[in-house]
Amino acid sequence: MTGVGRNAGALLAARVIGALGNLLLAALVAARLGSAGFGTFAALVAGGAVANLAITFGVDVVVVRAVADRRPDAAATIRRALVLQLLGAGVVLAAAGALVTLLGWPSVILIPAATLVPLGVTTVAGAVLRGAQRMATIPLAALLTSVVSLVLAVALVDDRVGMAVAAVAAGHAVGAVALAIPATTIVRSGTRAAAFGADAGVDAGGSWRLGRLVAESWVFAAATVATAVMVQGALIVYEAMGDGDAGGLAAGMRLTETARLVPASAFAALFPAMFDGVHRSADYRRLYAAMLGYAVVAAAAIAALAPVLSEQLFDDPPNGVVIIRILGLGLVATVVRLRYSFELIAVGRERLVLAVAVTGAAVALVGAVIGATADRLVLVAVVQMATAALSAAALAAIASRAGDRGEGSHPSNDSPPGTERSARQPRGTDRAAPS
């Protein structure tokens, strides 16, 4: 697992850099805008993140799988994915413009909408690098994104939420360029070596075959968006419907989001290798045990330091300490959910992951609506934590039953005909490896 370890380390470094950058940016924004302004900023950023996942439509998972599995149509899949991302960004930006022009919505929503363009490039380029298991450039892109955002925030943010959101947008634009350059090199070299096939991505009639990509990716898209809604939707709902200050919920989500990036990085880096069965190895089981241990320690640290973190980083928002501690308890459930979500997707059981995610999102949104109506932010946090725990338990039970039935090595039900490869088949025996 040496190569896998290097990639996991690179992705982990990128996530840690991004998490620290986001945490510093959040602290800066909270200090300059106040708790209420920080809640609005966090809701705008969260809304942009959910919109990005929606227009991504699961194509990042499809691209990772196509590149990792050396599929002949990988280059065409990458091109279609990028086109779909940019089309989606254009639709969202046009819709945001219509809301501002026709309904008088705040013009600040145009900034996160425009940010979807560089985020789309980042999504596809990052998926190419992950699928090719060449993740060394990803930490540099994360560093550039964080540094640019922080520098601009220090220089520009005073009492305007829009300037804080613009600083985030500029950072994403720089990061997108940093990822696009090595990803383009990989695609070009792979195509020349026939590792990705010679398909240019158009059919005989010259039209882009986006339908096939959408047919393969929609399950991933729906599951990813549902998971994002389950994790971040409560903040958006409370900010839109509640009369109280959402700063405490935003602070708790920022801290737990930072802590969860360690296990998220590890499992995301291992995902391409799961097509070769790495999740059946003893090393993988030890990694999982280590991630569970990390989650326990991180949750305890967050609980112990909650008063200091709430006051020093986030200007002590109402109920901040209690909410931070409640959300911190969900870190163990997050590790379990990450493990079994990736494993089930790798063996073609993504529809089961989707069912769990949709159920969790519905429960979380109902809890957010009730909490916003009753002005009980703590209730929202409790529902968030409980939903994470129930979702993790459901995924673990599904994976256990699938393993008992011997389904662990089946190819994906959603793979196009002729592209299946057994998880036990050694990599590189059927197609040339990308150079």
C-alpha positions in Angstrom: 0.0 0.0 0.0 3.0 2.3 -0.4 1.5 4.1 -3.4 -1.9 4.2 -1.8 -0.3 5.6 1.4 1.4 8.4 -0.5 -1.9 9.3 -2.2 -3.8 9.1 1.1 -1.1 11.3 2.6 -1.4 13.9 -0.2 -5.2 14.0 -0.1 -5.1 14.2 3.7 -2.6 17.1 3.5 -4.9 18.9 1.0 -7.9 18.4 3.2 -6.1 19.5 6.4 -4.8 22.6 4.6 -8.3 23.4 3.3 -9.8 22.8 6.7 -7.3 25.1 8.5 -7.8 27.7 5.8 -11.6 27.5 6.2 -11.3 27.7 10.0 -9.1 30.7 9.9 -11.3 32.4 7.3 -14.4 31.6 9.4 -12.7 33.1 12.5 -11.8 36.2 10.6 -15.3 36.7 9.1 -16.9 36.0 12.5 -14.7 38.7 14.1 -15.5 41.3 11.4 -19.1 40.6 10.7 -20.4 39.5 14.0 -22.3 36.3 14.8 -25.3 37.1 12.7 -23.2 38.2 9.7 -21.1 35.1 10.0 -24.3 32.9 10.0 -25.4 34.6 6.7 -21.9 34.1 5.2 -21.9 30.4 6.2 -25.3 29.9 4.8 -24.3 31.4 1.5 -21.2 29.3 1.3 -23.2 26.2 2.3 -25.8 27.0 -0.4 -23.1 27.3 -3.0 -21.6 23.9 -1.9 -25.0 22.2 -2.2 -25.5 23.8 -5.6 -22.1 22.6 -6.7 -22.9 19.0 -5.6 -26.2 19.2 -7.5 -24.7 20.3 -10.8 -21.8 17.9 -10.3 -24.4 15.2 -10.7 -22.1 12.5 -9.4 -19.8 12.8 -12.4 -16.7 13.0 -10.1 -17.3 9.4 -9.0 -17.9 8.3 -12.6 -14.6 10.0 -13.7 -12.7 8.5 -10.8 -14.1 5.0 -11.6 -13.5 5.4 -15.4 -9.8 6.5 -14.9 -9.0 4.1 -12.1 -10.5 1.2 -14.1 -8.7 2.2 -17.4 -11.9 2.3 -19.3 -11.5 3.0 -23.1 -14.0 5.8 -22.9 -12.3 7.6 -20.0 -11.2 10.6 -22.0 -14.7 11.1 -23.4 -16.2 10.7 -19.9 -13.9 13.4 -18.6 -14.9 15.8 -21.4 -18.6 15.1 -21.0 -18.2 15.6 -17.2 -16.7 19.0 -17.7 -19.3 20.1 -20.2 -22.1 19.0 -17.8 -20.5 20.9 -15.0 -20.2 24.1 -17.0 -23.8 23.8 -18.3 -25.1 23.4 -14.8 -23.1 26.4 -13.6 -24.6 28.5 -16.3 -28.1 27.4 -15.5 -27.7 28.2 -11.7 -26.1 31.6 -12.5 -28.9 32.5 -14.9 -31.5 31.4 -12.2 -29.7 33.5 -9.6 -29.8 36.5 -11.9 -33.5 36.0 -12.5 -34.1 35.9 -8.7 -32.2 39.1 -8.3 -33.8 41.0 -11.2 -37.3 39.8 -11.0 -37.9 39.0 -7.3 -35.4 41.5 -5.7 -33.3 38.9 -4.0 -29.9 40.2 -2.6 -27.4 40.5 -5.4 -24.8 38.7 -3.1 -26.2 35.4 -4.2 -24.6 35.9 -7.6 -21.2 35.4 -6.2 -21.6 31.8 -5.0 -23.5 31.1 -8.2 -20.5 32.4 -10.3 -18.1 30.4 -8.2 -19.7 27.2 -9.6 -17.6 27.6 -12.7 -14.2 27.2 -11.1 -15.6 24.6 -8.7 -16.7 22.6 -11.7 -13.2 22.6 -13.1 -11.9 21.6 -9.7 -14.3 18.7 -9.5 -13.4 17.2 -12.8 -9.6 17.9 -12.6 -9.5 16.5 -9.0 -11.4 13.4 -10.1 -8.9 12.8 -12.8 -6.0 13.1 -10.4 -7.7 10.8 -7.9 -8.6 8.2 -10.5 -5.0 8.1 -11.8 -3.8 7.9 -8.2 -1.5 11.0 -8.8 -2.6 13.2 -6.0 0.7 15.0 -5.2 -0.6 18.3 -6.8 -3.8 18.5 -4.8 -2.2 19.8 -1.6 -0.6 22.7 -3.5 -3.9 23.6 -5.0 -5.5 23.6 -1.6 -2.8 25.8 -0.2 -3.2 28.3 -3.0 -7.0 28.3 -2.5 -6.6 29.0 1.2 -3.9 31.6 0.9 -5.6 33.6 -1.7 -8.9 33.5 0.2 -7.3 34.6 3.4 -5.2 37.4 1.9 -8.2 38.9 0.1 -10.4 38.5 3.2 -7.8 40.4 5.3 -7.5 43.1 2.7 -11.2 43.5 1.8 -13.6 42.2 4.4 -15.0 44.9 6.7 -18.7 44.7 7.4 -19.9 43.4 4.1 -20.8 39.7 3.7 -20.4 40.0 -0.1 -16.7 40.7 0.2 -16.1 37.6 2.3 -17.9 35.4 -0.2 -15.9 37.1 -3.0 -12.7 36.2 -1.2 -13.8 32.5 -1.2 -14.7 32.7 -4.9 -11.2 34.1 -5.8 -9.5 31.3 -3.9 -11.5 28.6 -5.7 -10.6 30.2 -9.1 -6.8 30.0 -8.4 -7.2 26.4 -7.1 -9.0 25.3 -10.2 -6.2 26.5 -12.4 -3.6 24.7 -10.2 -5.5 21.4 -10.6 -6.4 21.8 -14.3 -2.8 21.9 -15.5 -1.7 18.4 -14.2 -5.1 16.8 -15.0 -4.8 18.0 -18.6 -1.3 16.5 -18.8 -2.6 13.1 -17.6 -5.5 13.0 -20.0 -3.3 13.9 -23.0 -0.6 11.4 -22.1 -3.1 8.7 -21.4 -4.9 9.3 -24.7 -1.6 9.2 -26.7 -0.7 5.9 -25.0 -4.2 4.5 -25.8 -4.8 4.0 -22.1 -8.0 6.0 -22.3 -8.9 5.1 -25.8 -9.2 7.3 -28.8 -12.8 8.3 -28.3 -13.0 12.1 -28.7 -16.3 12.3 -26.9 -18.7 12.8 -29.8 -20.8 10.3 -31.7 -21.0 10.0 -35.5 -23.6 12.8 -35.6 -21.2 15.1 -33.8 -23.4 15.6 -30.7 -22.1 15.3 -27.2 -23.3 12.0 -25.6 -24.2 13.5 -22.2 -27.1 11.2 -21.8 -24.9 8.2 -21.2 -22.9 10.1 -18.6 -26.1 11.2 -16.8 -27.5 7.7 -16.9 -24.4 6.4 -15.1 -24.0 9.3 -12.7 -27.4 10.2 -11.4 -27.4 7.8 -8.5 -24.1 9.2 -7.3 -25.4 12.7 -7.7 -28.6 12.1 -5.8 -26.7 10.4 -3.0 -24.1 13.1 -2.7 -26.6 15.9 -2.7 -28.8 14.1 -0.2 -25.8 13.7 2.1 -24.9 17.3 1.8 -28.4 18.3 2.6 -28.3 16.0 5.6 -25.1 17.6 6.8 -25.5 21.3 5.9 -29.1 21.8 4.9 -30.2 22.5 8.5 -28.1 25.7 8.5 -29.7 26.9 5.3 -33.2 26.2 6.5 -32.7 27.8 9.9 -31.1 30.9 8.3 -34.1 31.2 5.9 -36.9 30.4 8.3 -35.7 31.1 11.9 -35.7 34.4 13.7 -32.7 33.5 15.9 -29.0 33.7 15.5 -27.6 30.8 13.5 -24.0 31.6 14.4 -23.8 28.8 16.9 -24.8 26.2 14.4 -22.4 27.6 11.8 -19.6 27.4 14.3 -20.3 23.8 15.3 -20.6 22.7 11.6 -17.3 24.5 10.8 -15.4 22.7 13.6 -16.8 19.3 12.9 -16.3 19.8 9.2 -12.6 20.5 9.9 -12.3 17.4 12.1 -14.0 15.0 9.6 -11.6 15.9 6.8 -9.0 13.5 8.2 -11.1 10.3 7.8 -12.8 11.7 4.6 -9.3 12.2 3.1 -8.2 8.7 3.9 -11.3 6.9 2.5 -11.5 9.2 -0.6 -7.8 8.4 -1.4 -8.4 4.7 -1.0 -11.6 4.7 -3.1 -9.8 4.1 -6.5 -7.9 1.2 -5.0 -11.1 -0.4 -3.8 -11.7 -1.6 -7.3 -8.6 -3.8 -6.7 -10.1 -5.0 -3.4 -7.9 -3.0 -1.0 -10.9 -2.8 1.4 -10.5 -6.5 2.0 -6.9 -6.2 3.3 -5.6 -6.2 6.9 -4.0 -2.8 6.4 -7.4 -1.3 5.5 -9.0 -2.7 8.7 -6.2 -1.2 10.7 -6.7 2.1 9.0 -10.4 2.0 9.9 -9.6 1.2 13.5 -7.2 4.2 13.5 -9.8 6.5 12.1 -12.3 5.4 14.7 -9.7 6.1 17.4 -9.1 9.5 15.9 -12.8 10.3 15.9 -13.1 9.5 19.6 -10.1 11.7 20.5 -11.3 14.5 18.2 -14.8 14.5 19.7 -13.4 14.5 23.2 -11.1 17.4 22.3 -13.9 19.4 20.8 -16.0 18.9 23.8 -13.3 19.9 26.2 -12.2 23.0 24.2 -15.7 24.1 23.1 -15.8 27.1 25.4 -12.5 28.4 24.2 -13.2 27.7 20.6 -16.6 29.3 20.7 -15.3 32.4 22.3 -12.0 32.9 20.6 -12.8 31.8 17.1 -16.5 32.6 16.6 -17.2 35.5 19.0 -19.2 33.3 21.4 -22.5 32.9 19.5 -25.7 32.0 21.4 -25.7 28.3 22.4 -22.4 27.9 20.6 -20.7 25.7 23.3 -23.6 23.3 23.6 -24.1 23.0 19.9 -20.4 22.4 19.2 -20.3 19.6 21.8 -23.5 18.0 20.3 -22.2 18.0 16.8 -18.8 16.8 17.8 -20.4 13.6 19.1 -21.3 12.7 15.5 -17.7 12.3 14.4 -17.6 8.6 15.2 -20.8 8.0 13.1 -19.1 10.0 10.3 -16.2 7.6 10.1 -18.6 4.6 10.0 -20.7 6.3 7.3 -17.7 7.2 5.2 -16.3 3.7 5.3 -19.4 1.9 4.2 -20.6 4.5 1.7 -17.3 4.2 -0.2 -17.3 0.4 0.0 -20.9 0.0 -1.2 -20.3 2.4 -4.1 -17.2 0.5 -5.1 -19.1 -2.8 -5.3 -22.0 -1.3 -7.2 -24.5 -0.8 -4.4 -24.8 2.9 -4.7 -28.6 2.8 -4.8 -28.6 1.5 -1.2 -26.4 4.4 -0.2 -28.8 6.8 -2.0 -31.8 5.4 0.0 -30.0 5.9 3.3 -28.9 9.4 2.3 -32.4 10.5 1.1 -33.9 9.2 4.4 -31.3 11.0 6.5 -31.8 14.3 4.5 -35.6 14.2 5.0 -35.2 13.6 8.7 -32.6 16.4 9.1 -34.7 18.9 7.1 -37.9 18.1 9.2 -35.9 18.7 12.3 -34.5 21.9 11.0 -38.0 23.2 10.1 -39.3 22.3 13.6 -36.3 23.9 15.2 -36.6 27.1 13.2 -40.3 27.3 13.8 -39.9 26.9 17.6 -36.6 28.9 17.6 -34.7 26.0 19.1 -31.3 25.8 17.6 -30.2 23.2 20.0 -33.0 20.9 18.8 -31.6 21.3 15.2 -28.2 20.2 16.4 -29.6 17.1 18.3 -31.5 16.0 15.2 -28.3 16.4 13.1 -26.3 14.2 15.4 -29.0 11.6 15.7 -29.4 11.5 11.9 -25.7 10.9 11.4 -25.7 8.0 13.9 -28.8 6.3 12.4 -27.4 6.7 8.9 -24.1 5.1 9.9 -25.8 2.2 11.6 -28.0 1.6 8.5 -25.1 1.6 6.1 -23.1 -0.8 8.3 -26.0 -3.2 8.5 -26.5 -3.1 4.7 -22.8 -3.7 4.1 -22.8 -6.6 6.6 -25.8 -8.3 4.9 -24.2 -7.8 1.4 -21.0 -9.4 2.7 -22.9 -12.4 4.1 -24.6 -13.0 0.7 -21.2 -12.9 -1.0 -21.9 -9.8 -3.0 -18.6 -8.0 -2.3 -16.9 -8.7 -5.6 -19.7 -8.0 -8.0 -19.2 -5.2 -10.5 -21.3 -2.1 -10.5 -24.8 -2.5 -11.8 -24.5 0.9 -13.4 -21.3 0.3 -15.4 -21.8 0.3 -19.2 -21.7 -3.1 -20.9 -18.2 -4.4 -21.5 -16.5 -2.1 -18.9 -16.8 -4.4 -15.9 -13.6 -5.7 -14.2 -13.6 -8.0 -11.3 -12.3 -6.4 -8.1 -10.0 -9.4 -7.8 -8.4 -9.0 -11.2 -4.9 -7.4 -10.9 -4.7 -3.8 -12.2 -3.0 -3.4 -15.6 -3.7 -6.9 -17.0 -6.4 -5.8 -19.3 -5.4 -2.2 -20.3 -2.2 -0.2 -20.5 -1.6 1.9 -17.5 -1.5 5.7 -18.0 1.9 7.1 -18.3 
